[in-house]
């Protein structure tokens, strides 16, 4: 399931300056996360971007979590 979700995300320097997007679209993972952070529901996001599916939103969340898991934290 995890890999299936992550396969919904692509990075391409020709699309949105190489930011991760839902494959075949232009909404970035960043914009999806931002909308969720501001309280928009999955349903509202899908209504605004009718070509997205709820699985795309889950993919964006998983992609962000995986990206953060690779980040190294340094204490100062």
C-alpha positions in Angstrom: 0.0 0.0 0.0 2.8 2.4 0.9 4.6 2.1 -2.4 1.4 2.3 -4.3 0.7 5.7 -2.6 4.2 6.9 -3.2 4.0 6.0 -6.9 1.3 8.8 -7.1 4.0 11.4 -6.6 6.5 12.6 -9.2 9.2 15.2 -9.5 10.1 16.6 -12.8 12.2 19.7 -13.4 9.8 20.7 -16.2 6.8 20.7 -13.8 6.4 23.2 -11.0 10.2 23.8 -10.9 10.8 20.1 -9.9 8.7 20.3 -6.7 6.9 17.0 -5.9 3.4 16.9 -7.5 0.6 14.4 -7.9 1.6 12.5 -11.0 0.1 14.0 -14.2 -1.1 17.2 -12.4 0.3 20.5 -11.2 -0.8 20.7 -7.6 2.3 20.3 -5.4 2.5 18.2 -2.3 3.3 21.5 -0.5 0.0 23.1 -1.5 -2.0 20.1 -0.5 -0.3 20.0 2.9 -0.8 23.7 3.3 -4.5 23.4 2.6 -4.8 20.6 5.1 -2.9 22.6 7.7 -5.3 25.5 7.2 -8.2 23.2 8.0 -9.5 22.3 4.5 -10.9 18.8 4.4 -10.1 16.1 1.8 -13.5 16.7 0.3 -12.9 20.4 -0.1 -9.6 19.9 -1.7 -11.1 17.3 -4.2 -13.9 19.7 -4.9 -11.3 22.5 -5.7 -9.2 20.1 -7.8 -11.7 17.5 -9.2 -9.0 15.6 -11.0 -7.5 14.6 -7.6 -8.6 11.6 -5.6 -8.5 11.1 -1.8 -5.6 8.7 -2.4 -3.6 11.6 -3.8 -4.0 13.5 -0.6 -2.9 10.5 1.4 0.1 10.1 -0.9 1.0 13.7 -0.3 0.9 13.1 3.5 3.0 10.0 3.2 5.5 11.6 0.9 6.0 14.4 3.5 6.3 12.0 6.3 8.9 9.9 4.4 10.8 13.1 3.4 11.0 14.2 7.1 12.1 10.8 8.2 15.2 11.2 6.1 16.0 14.6 7.7 18.9 14.7 10.1 18.4 16.9 13.2 21.3 18.7 14.8 21.2 20.0 18.3 22.9 23.3 18.9 
